[in-house]
Each structure stands twice: as structure tokens, then as C-alpha cells.
Amino acid sequence: MEVNDEQLEKYLKKWQDILRLRDWDITVKIVDSTWRKSGDIKIDLEDKKAVLLVNSIPKYNNLEELVVHELLHVKLYGLDQMIEELLSIVFGENENDPKRAFAYTQFMVLLESTVEDLTKGYLAASGCKEPLSFGRLQKAIDEELKHKNST
């Protein structure tokens, strides 16, 4: 899928309104270097500013889905930071501690699956006709098929 600046800006404006993020300054930056992610968002909660990073060759097939997903991270960022701080208080800062690593992994899986569910719900409610992306799942399937073909 080709990334289109105009389409990204259109989706950003639409979803900033829907998600009540009008008071945020959010810019889009297309990442042209090699990058494993389709998108990411860097957030400054105090200044209500964010930069939406989009891979020039995203794994997502649905660009609107990508924008909604990343904007939902903005909505949940305060909770995200609170939980991460709580994990540090409870388990310490040592990222090699198995207890901390387990709790952090469980939190991140829950956060991402919640964001994905909310994204699907918002897109369905808005009447989005484009099929949802199966990027992570498709990658796992491709890897499995590659492995089977090499043996």
C-alpha cells in the first residue's frame, strides 16, 4: 500500500474530531528509512502535542485503521504512563527481572488488544468499508509458510 499525505491528513482531521482530540497539535511524519512498524505516535501529554509516524511502506492495508489506532494511543496515554510507573514502583526498574518483564508484557498485550478492539469498533461505527488489516497475523502466517517451505 502506498502512503498518501493528503489521505493521512484527511483521516487525522476526521478522527481528531471524532475522538475529541481537537485541542491537540498533531503532525504527521512519513518514515522513509527501514522500520519494522507500520506506525507509532510520540506524545507530549503536558503540551498536548504528538507526532504520528507512518512507515512509507506500512504493513497495514487500511491507512484509516492505522491513524485511528495511533490516535487511540493518545487517548489512553495517561493511563499507559500511570501503569508503567506503577510497574516500576512495584517491580523496580530492572528490565531483566522476570517478574517485571512478565507484568510489563501482559500490560502491553492488554493495551494493544484493547486499542485494536476499540479501533475496529470505531471504524465499524463510522461505516468504514475498507477491510481491516491483518498485518501481524499475516506476518506470522508468512513466516510459518516460509519455514515449512524451507524444510
Beta strands, then each sheet from edge to edge (+ up, - down):
strand 1: 25-31
strand 2: 39-44
strand 3: 49-55
sheet 1: 1+ 3+ 2-
end
